[in-house]
Amino acid sequence: MDKNLYRRFDFPETGINLYESKHLRGKFVAEHYHDHFQILYALEGEGEITLDGKAYNFSKDKVVLITPNCVHSIKATTKMTVLVLAFSVPLLNITLQNELLTLIQKSARHFELDLYTASEIRPLIRKMLYEQKNGDLFGKLSMPVYLIEIIIHLLRQQNFSFVQDANDIRSIQMKEYIERHYFNNITAESLSAVFGISTRYMNDIFKRKFNDTPLQYLQKVRINHAKELLLQSDQDIVSICFEVGYETLSTFYRTFRNLVGISPNKFRLSSQSASDVSDTVS
């Protein structure tokens, strides 16, 4: 292996780093390799990627897994935006499991599951039953993951013990569910199914508590996250659209204009201009 082709990569403590990689038309990333894994997901554009000398088409919605020491290169035939999920197996942080166990070792607890928590835990238990019977390597790897998910759901429900009104509990849980899953494809029907109530009843109790329907609140959460990304990063609009949960740019632009009054591009430019003026004055 040619050491001149090696590119060092510094990881955070988790051993995982997910980031955007921009490639202008005609840009060529020369052959190189790393000592970690990478999963590349093309958000937009077209190009070609070579893996150990073999060329593959690399365009929107295509995914590539790059193993350690695999020599690879990328050439963009159009402007490309790529999400890179890099992870180092030796550095993966598993100490979080011990921290989680510490939380549940303090005392025994009784949980009376609400509809939402039960609907989240039941599929996890079914998965564990399946993997336990399956008994292969993937099952052994996934069992601790499902267990941790179950513990997290139980601990989260515990936070609602101080709330007495059942509708308030549902509304708060819906709000937190949206805040944790805003990037998923959430519809009124799917949300009402999760909580076991009709869409009309769901809208009524949520609006009474938070002055918005769940979907109105969802759009606000998504757009607020988009505004933060526009201000704090130089990510492409298509990356931000994808990250906050929109499937099409047109829907993202339309919702952004409705809630903010201007397009995402104008919002970013106006904020940058205001910052430049502030820097000049100071």
C-alpha positions in Angstrom: 0.0 0.0 0.0 1.4 3.4 -1.1 1.7 5.5 2.1 1.6 8.7 0.0 -2.1 7.9 -0.8 -3.0 7.7 2.9 -5.2 10.5 4.3 -5.5 11.0 8.0 -8.9 11.6 9.6 -9.5 12.9 13.1 -12.7 11.5 14.8 -14.7 12.9 17.7 -15.0 10.8 20.8 -17.9 8.8 19.4 -15.8 7.4 16.5 -18.5 8.6 14.1 -18.6 11.7 11.9 -21.4 12.6 9.4 -20.7 15.5 7.1 -21.4 17.0 3.7 -18.9 16.9 0.9 -19.3 19.3 -2.1 -18.0 18.6 -5.5 -18.0 21.2 -8.3 -18.5 20.1 -11.9 -15.2 18.6 -13.1 -13.7 18.3 -9.7 -11.5 15.3 -9.2 -10.6 13.8 -5.9 -7.4 11.8 -6.5 -6.9 8.2 -5.4 -6.4 7.9 -1.6 -7.4 5.6 1.3 -8.2 5.8 5.0 -7.9 3.5 7.9 -11.7 3.8 8.7 -15.0 3.0 7.1 -17.0 5.5 5.0 -20.6 5.3 3.7 -21.2 7.8 0.9 -24.7 8.8 0.0 -25.2 11.0 -3.1 -27.9 13.7 -2.5 -27.6 15.4 -5.9 -25.6 15.4 -9.1 -23.7 12.8 -11.2 -20.2 11.5 -11.2 -17.9 8.4 -11.1 -16.3 6.7 -8.2 -13.5 4.2 -8.4 -13.0 1.5 -5.7 -9.7 -0.4 -5.9 -9.4 0.5 -9.6 -13.0 -0.4 -10.6 -15.2 2.4 -11.8 -18.9 2.9 -10.8 -21.6 5.4 -11.6 -22.2 7.6 -8.6 -25.3 9.8 -8.8 -28.4 10.8 -6.8 -29.6 8.2 -4.2 -26.7 5.9 -4.8 -24.7 4.7 -1.8 -21.1 3.4 -1.6 -19.4 1.6 1.3 -15.7 2.2 1.5 -13.7 -0.2 3.6 -10.4 0.6 5.4 -7.4 0.7 3.0 -9.6 0.7 -0.1 -8.0 3.1 -2.7 -10.7 5.3 -4.1 -11.3 8.4 -6.1 -14.2 10.6 -7.2 -14.9 12.6 -10.3 -17.9 14.9 -10.6 -19.4 15.3 -14.1 -22.0 17.8 -12.6 -22.2 19.6 -9.3 -22.5 16.9 -6.6 -23.5 17.0 -3.0 -22.5 13.9 -1.0 -23.2 12.9 2.6 -20.3 11.1 4.2 -20.8 8.9 7.2 -17.3 8.0 8.5 -16.8 5.7 11.4 -13.9 4.0 13.1 -14.7 0.7 14.7 -11.8 0.9 17.3 -13.1 4.3 18.4 -16.9 3.6 18.6 -18.1 4.8 21.9 -19.7 1.9 23.8 -19.3 3.5 27.3 -22.7 5.1 26.9 -24.2 1.7 27.6 -22.6 1.8 31.1 -23.9 5.3 31.6 -27.4 4.2 30.7 -27.2 1.2 33.0 -26.2 3.5 35.9 -29.5 5.4 35.4 -31.6 2.2 35.9 -29.6 0.7 38.7 -30.6 3.2 41.3 -33.9 1.6 42.2 -36.6 -0.8 40.9 -39.5 0.9 39.1 -43.0 0.1 37.9 -44.0 1.4 34.5 -47.6 1.5 33.3 -47.1 2.0 29.6 -49.1 4.6 27.7 -50.2 3.9 24.2 -47.3 5.6 22.5 -44.6 4.1 24.6 -46.2 0.6 24.3 -46.4 1.0 20.5 -42.6 1.8 20.4 -41.6 -1.0 22.8 -43.6 -3.8 21.4 -41.9 -3.9 18.0 -38.5 -3.8 19.8 -39.4 -6.8 21.9 -40.6 -8.7 18.8 -37.3 -7.9 17.1 -35.4 -9.2 20.2 -37.5 -12.4 20.2 -36.7 -12.9 16.5 -33.0 -12.2 16.9 -32.7 -14.5 19.9 -34.2 -17.4 18.0 -32.2 -16.5 14.9 -29.0 -16.6 16.9 -26.6 -15.3 14.2 -23.9 -12.7 14.5 -26.3 -9.9 13.4 -28.7 -10.9 16.1 -25.9 -10.8 18.8 -25.0 -7.3 17.6 -28.5 -6.0 17.5 -29.9 -7.4 20.8 -28.0 -4.8 23.0 -29.1 -2.0 20.6 -32.8 -2.9 21.0 -32.4 -3.3 24.7 -31.0 0.2 25.0 -33.8 1.6 22.9 -36.4 0.0 25.3 -34.6 1.4 28.3 -34.6 4.9 26.8 -38.3 4.7 26.0 -39.1 3.7 29.6 -36.9 6.5 31.1 -38.5 9.0 28.8 -42.0 8.0 29.9 -41.0 8.4 33.5 -40.6 12.1 32.8 -44.4 12.4 32.4 -45.2 11.0 35.9 -45.9 14.6 37.2 -48.6 15.2 34.5 -52.1 14.2 35.6 -54.3 14.9 32.6 -54.3 12.1 30.0 -54.8 14.5 27.1 -51.9 16.7 28.4 -49.7 13.6 28.5 -50.6 12.7 24.9 -50.1 16.3 23.7 -46.7 16.6 25.4 -45.6 13.2 24.0 -46.7 14.1 20.5 -44.7 17.3 20.8 -41.6 15.5 21.9 -42.2 12.8 19.3 -42.2 15.5 16.6 -39.1 17.1 18.0 -37.2 13.8 18.0 -38.6 12.5 14.6 -39.1 15.7 12.6 -36.8 14.4 9.9 -39.0 11.4 9.2 -42.0 11.2 6.9 -44.7 12.2 9.5 -48.4 12.5 8.4 -51.5 13.2 10.4 -52.6 9.6 9.8 -49.3 8.1 10.8 -49.1 10.3 14.0 -52.6 9.4 15.1 -51.9 5.7 14.5 -48.8 5.9 16.8 -50.9 7.4 19.6 -54.0 5.3 19.0 -56.4 8.2 18.5 -58.3 9.7 15.6 -56.7 12.6 13.6 -59.6 14.9 14.6 -59.2 14.2 18.3 -55.4 14.4 18.0 -55.7 17.9 16.3 -58.2 19.1 19.0 -56.2 18.2 22.1 -52.8 19.3 20.6 -54.2 22.6 19.4 -55.8 23.2 22.8 -52.4 22.7 24.4 -50.0 24.3 22.0 -52.2 26.5 19.7 -51.1 24.6 16.6 -52.1 21.3 15.0 -49.3 18.7 15.1 -48.5 19.1 11.5 -48.3 22.9 11.8 -45.9 22.4 14.7 -43.9 19.9 12.7 -43.3 22.5 9.9 -42.2 25.1 12.4 -39.7 22.6 14.0 -38.3 21.7 10.6 -38.0 25.3 9.4 -36.4 26.4 12.7 -33.8 23.7 12.3 -33.3 24.8 8.7 -32.8 28.5 9.7 -30.1 27.4 12.2 -28.3 25.4 9.5 -28.5 28.3 7.1 -27.0 30.7 9.6 -24.4 28.4 11.1 -23.1 26.4 8.1 -22.4 26.6 4.4 -24.3 23.5 3.6 -26.1 23.4 0.3 -29.8 24.1 0.4 -30.5 20.5 -0.9 -28.6 19.1 2.1 -30.5 21.2 4.5 -33.8 20.2 2.8 -32.9 16.6 3.2 -31.6 16.9 6.8 -34.8 18.5 8.1 -37.1 16.0 6.6 -38.4 17.4 3.2 -38.5 15.0 0.2 -38.6 17.8 -2.4 -37.0 21.2 -2.7 -40.2 22.8 -3.9 -42.0 21.8 -0.7 -39.2 23.0 1.4 -39.0 26.4 -0.4 -42.8 26.8 -0.3 -43.0 26.1 3.5 -40.0 28.2 4.3 -41.5 31.2 2.4 -44.8 30.7 4.2 -43.3 30.7 7.6 -40.3 33.1 7.2 -41.5 35.4 4.4 -38.5 35.0 2.2 -36.7 32.1 0.4 -33.9 30.2 2.2 -31.3 31.8 -0.1 -32.5 35.3 0.7 -32.6 34.4 4.4 -29.0 33.3 4.4 -27.8 36.3 2.4 -29.7 38.8 4.5 -28.3 37.3 7.7 -24.8 37.4 6.2 -25.2 41.0 5.2 -26.4 41.9 8.7 -23.4 40.2 10.2 -21.0 42.0 7.9 -22.5 45.4 8.8 -22.3 44.5 12.5 -18.6 43.6 12.1 -17.9 46.8 10.2 -19.5 48.9 12.9 -17.7 47.2 15.7 
